Structure formats: structure tokens, C-alpha cells
Amino acid sequence: MTIYRVLLPHPLEPRLLMLQAHGEWRLPEWEDATEHGWEHADHVNRAVSARFGMETTVLRCVSSRPDHGADRQMRVYELDNHSAPHDMVPASTWISEAELAGAQIAEPETRDLLSEWFSRERGDLPLRGAPWMRRGWYVEALAWTVARLKEVGVATVGTPDQLRAGERSFLMRVRTRSGHFYLKAAPAMFLHEPRLIQWLAQRYPGNFPEIIAVDEDRGWFLQREVGGGALPLNEVREEEEWYRAVRRLAEIQVDCTTQTNTLRDLGCPARGLEILARRIPRLCSDSAAMLLGEPCGLSRSEIDRVASLAPTLLTLCEELASYGIPDTLEHGDLWANNVLSTLGGPVYLDWSDSSLSHPFFSLSQIVTEAMILLPASSRESRRRLRDSYLLPWAGIAAPEALSRAFEIARVLAPVHLAATVHAELLPAAGYRWELECSIPGRMRRALRLIVDDDSPVDA
């Protein structure tokens, strides 16, 4: 169960919608038993429309935390209001900053949220976060989307669906009589994604969505929905579809070893093993980043193990480098739901975390998912997936070396991701809480891969 609360502003005046109960003012709220990721936005907008009759978009998730003492989550969202004033609830429920001072607020944290919102409205506090976290951005982005579609002879119908809003991306689905299209906006930390995805779609048209338009300066790109009976790979149980997906990814990565200068020019960040090795000591020694005492944090014993892990990780980096596998395009966040199985072959999505790095890092997460989801035993699923992926790499190194490199990379991959967040993404984030939990989560996974039954199989 999740309790949702919203900061819902008046579209024209610096006022917030509040509801009164038993003499106290509260933020609008509701319960929902359906599980949603905190960054998912469409269900929030639908709930506001159903309960309050207003058209909104999510600017950001302000907080998402467990409600201590109850088996539920508490989430707060800040919204933008696109409604006409005459379509809204009575004016008496819209509180101004002056009225807030004398209002009886049920919870101190609610008053703090309201005070911060009004301070930002006055300009006393700076606006933080990604551009889409500012009111008015959505209207501009929608106008750009409609114009780009019109240029290719496509007219929109109905109301768009805002699918996602967070520090890492904004995603909106637009309906047309020619099918669905998606606008994705990337923040400054991932500004290479629009240029990269356009290049990939041109070079490997069967394996990437069709790109309709790109605005490189603003980090926007518009793509057509993937057809061909597309199904996310995590919903597919035919093992050969998984093997085909990783094999084709390897073929693309091998081809991209000859395109590293182009990829650099496109803005792909360099995150090779030498960079990872420089980051590991600082990461492992930063106990504060492991979030002791937080729901997503490591325990004291886990933090101590991470602190002693650097020599082992550095030795693995050195061994992995010795196999001579060149840096190339690395996905960075290859969950199975970022691969679509289609009649024409696999289609790869969401390249915001991509970089020039060790290519084998891309397979760590998807291998774990295969071990859970595929009919074969976990060990056999991993071995078959590994062998399918390594087939296109046969000319790079001996089979034993490739197998050993694959298993080492699987252990180092979560460390690679944690180090990237620690060194690059977290310092650039406007709202750090969205990214903080990924560091202890990735390091906990690295600990498991090193010591438990999920450790690498023999080559």
C-alpha cells in the first residue's frame, strides 16, 4: 500500500490546494495498493484527474520512504497544473503564503514542504533539478513534439501520457493515428544520449527505435514506438530470444570497437578500467555513501567489508585489463526490460548511462535476470547466455580468456555503476536522494557476487 500526497498549485496564482478535516489542513492524498516505481508519473496524474478534476503533470517526486510502524510507503509529488481556473475546486481550498501562517497544519513536515514551495515561488530559494521540474517546461516540450510530428505529416490525438519524471529522464507518450510516439528528455549529465541514439538508429536500424527528431542542445529526442510484436525481454520465456539479444548486442559492440573516435565525438563519456581503478579506493572508503541506518543502506558489517574490498577489486581490474578486450560502447543499465524482442530482432532502449568502457559490463544485470526467469537451471542459463554473448568476440581473445573476463566483468559491473554514480552523477544531481540508494545497492550486489552461491562459474 502507498499513501500519495501532492503539492498541487493553482495555475495562475501562488496558492496550493489544501483539504480541511477536523479543523486541520492537509495536502490532498489518496491510497493505492498497486505497485508503481516512484519515478512513474501517469498514475499520479490520473488519480488527480479522477479525484479533483484537474489536468496535471508531475514535476518531481519530492520524497519516497517507508512509513515506520506500518506496512506502506509514503510518497509526495510536486505537480504542475494545466487546468482552466473555472474547472477547478472552490477557491476557499487554495491557500496562499499569508494564510499559511495562521493555518492549523496537521504535520510539521507538511508545513516545511509548504514553506519551501512558497520560498521557491518568491525566488528566495533556487530552482534545482532537471529542466522538466520547472513549471511551464511541459507545455514547451509538448509544443515542440507536436511541431516535429506535424513536419512529418503526423497529427496528434488525445491527451499525452507522462510516463516518467526524475533526475535521470522525462518520458512522455503521444498518441497519433499513425501509432504512438515517445518524447524523451535527458539531463545535462546524459546529454550525449540523443546524439548517440540517433547515430545508432542510423547505423543499426533494425535494433534501435526510429528517431523522428532530435534537439541536441536541450537533450530531447522523439522516437516512434517499436512495432513488430515488441515484447520486453523480461516477459519472454523462449530462451533463444535471450541468446539472440545478447549475441546481437555483442555484434554491435564489436563493430563499435572501430568507431571509438566517432563515439567520443558524440559525447560518450570515457569510463574504462583505468578510470574505474582510480575511483575504487575513494568509493570503498566513503562510509557515508553507504547510508548506514537508511532503509536502502548497508549494515555496519557490510560497510566494513566494502572498506576492505578495494585491493581485491583493483586486482580484478588489473586481470581484466590483461586480456586485451578493447573499450567500446557499454550500455550501463541493461535490464531485460530495456530490450524489446521483435519479429525483426532485438531492439535496445535507454542509453543514458552508456559510455566507452569494458563491453562485458553490459551483461551483469541481464544474466542475473535470466537465471531467475528462464526455464533452464540458473547455472545453465548463465552459461548459455555467456556463450551466446562471447561468440562474436571469438577473434579478440582465446575462449578461456573470454570466459574468465566475462566472469570478472560480472563482478566489477556493479562497482563500475556505483563508482559512476559516486564520482559523476551524484555531484551533478539537483535532488540527491533519487540516486543515493544506488551506491549501497550496487556494492551489496558486488559483495554477493564475490562471496556467495552466485559467484562466477568456472571457465
Disulfide bonds with the S-S distance in Angstrom:
Cys296-Cys437 1.98
